[in-house]
Amino acid sequence: MNSSASRRTLTTTQRKNPAMCQHQPPCPTADSADREAARLTAHHPEQGWSLLCNGVLLFEDTGELLPDGQIIAPHRPLEAGRVVRAA
């Protein structure tokens, strides 16, 4: 039985990875606006990064790397002198 079908491997789009978040209530997904609220899975402050259970890598400079490879630029809050208040 050396048919190519028996040795076929799954492509990336065919693979089903289980969700990293196994607790209840589930954490926000990596594509939601509040993705940074997910639980920590790994924390390495000496290296400047943390992994959240939704697969997001958070960096010390507030940048992010999403599981799909999308890069979120650092988004530090504005300095107190540059904040504009609504009237």
N, C-alpha and C positions, 0 to 999 in steps of 0.2 A: 504494500500500500504506500507507494511513493507519490501519491497524487499531490499536486501543489495546493489543493484545497485543504488537505489534512495538516499542512505545515503553514498555513496562512496565519499571519499575525494581525492583530488589531491596529488600526491607525489611531492617531491621537484623537480624532473626532469620534471614534467608535468606543473608546475607553470610557468607563463610568467610574469616576472616583467618588468614594463615599464622602459625605460632608464632614468637614473637620469638627464642626460644632455638634457635639452629642448630648449637650445638656439642655434643660428646660428652664425658662423659655429660651428659645434659640437666639443666638446673637444676630445682629444686623448683617446682611450679606455684604460682600465686598463692593458691590455696585450701589449700595444705598448711601444716602447722604450722611448717616450717622455711623458709618463703618468703623470709626475709631473707638466706638463704645463696646466693641467685642472684647471678650476675655483674653488675657495674655496666655499664650501657650509656651513661649520661650522669651526670656528677657536677658539681654546681654549688654548692660550699660557700658561695660568696659570696651565693647566694640561699637557701640552707638546704634544698636538696633533692637527691635522687639518683633516677635511674630504673634499675630492675633489668631484666634481660632477660625476666623473666616478666611484665612490665607493671606491677609494683608501684612506686608512688612512695613513697620513704622521706623523711621530713622530719627536720630537725635535732633536733626535740623528741621524737623516736622515734615520732611518729604515722605512719600509713600511709594511702594511698589505693589501694584495689585496682582492677583494671581494670573490674570490674563496677559501680564507684561506691561500694562499701561503704567506710566510714570506720573505721579502727582507731585508737582513742584512744591518746595517748602512754602508753608503758609503761616508765617509767624504773625502774631497780632501786631497792630500798629503801635507805635510809641504813644505814651499818654499825651504828649504835646500835639500829636497829629490826629487825634480822635476828634471827630466833629459830632456835636450833640444836636439832636433834633429839638426844635423850639416847641 
